[in-house]
Amino acid sequence: MYNLGDESIQVFEYTDETAMQTDADQVAEDGSSVGTSMPFWVAAPHFFKSGRVLVLYVGEDAQVLAALEAAMGEQFAGW
């Protein structure tokens, strides 16, 4: 968990890209479920991935989203 100002992001680092992709494949396109879990999000979920890293940001801060897109590319799942 990392804080960006008042916002928090969750960063998951994997041993290799295949392991990361295996977990990423469990996330529904709209972020409504992850595997068999259906979380109740307090704000819009945004999932990003790049290399061996998967990032989850739950929120709507435009600066956080812009920074994540610049670092990770477009979100692969979420609202």
N, C-alpha and C positions, 0 to 999 in steps of 0.2 A: 504494500500500500504506500503510495506517495501522495503528498499534498502539493497542490499547485495553487498557491494562495488559499482561498477558502474552499477550493474544490479538491476532491480526492480521485485518484485513479488506481486501479489494481493492475499490476504488471506480473505476468507469468512467464518465466524463462524456462525453456525446455532444453533437454540435452541435444536434440536435433530437430530439424524442420519437420520431419515425418511425425514425430511425437506431437509437436504443436498442431500440425494439420489434423491429426486424429481427434484432438479435442475441439478444434475449430469446426470440424465437420458436424459436431454435436449441437452447434448453436443454430437455432432456427433463423431464417433470413430476417425476420422482423425482431429477433431477440426475445421473443415471447417464451421460449423454452430453451433449456440447455440439457440435452439428453432427455431423461425422464422428469427432470425438475422444471416446474413452471413458476419462476420467481415473481413476486409482486414488486415491480420496480417503483421507487418513489419519484422517479423522473425518467426521462427517455434514456434507454441503454444504447451505448455505442461501442461496438466491438471492432478492434483493429488488429492486424497481424502483419508481421514482417520478419522474415528469417526464422529464428527460434523463439520469437517473442509474440505473445498475445496480450492485448491491453483491453480492459473494460473501463469505460467511463460512463457513469450514470449522472447525467446532468445536461444543461443547455448553455453553458458558458461558451460564447462564440470564440473567445481567445483560446480557451482550452482545446476546443474542437479544431481550430485552425492550427495550433501547435501539434496536435496529434496527427492531423492529416499531413502536415509538412514532414513530420518525422517518420510516419508509418504508411502513408498513402491513404486512400479512401477507406472508410469503414466497410467491412464485409458483411456486417449484420447490425440490425438495430433500427431505430426509428429515424 
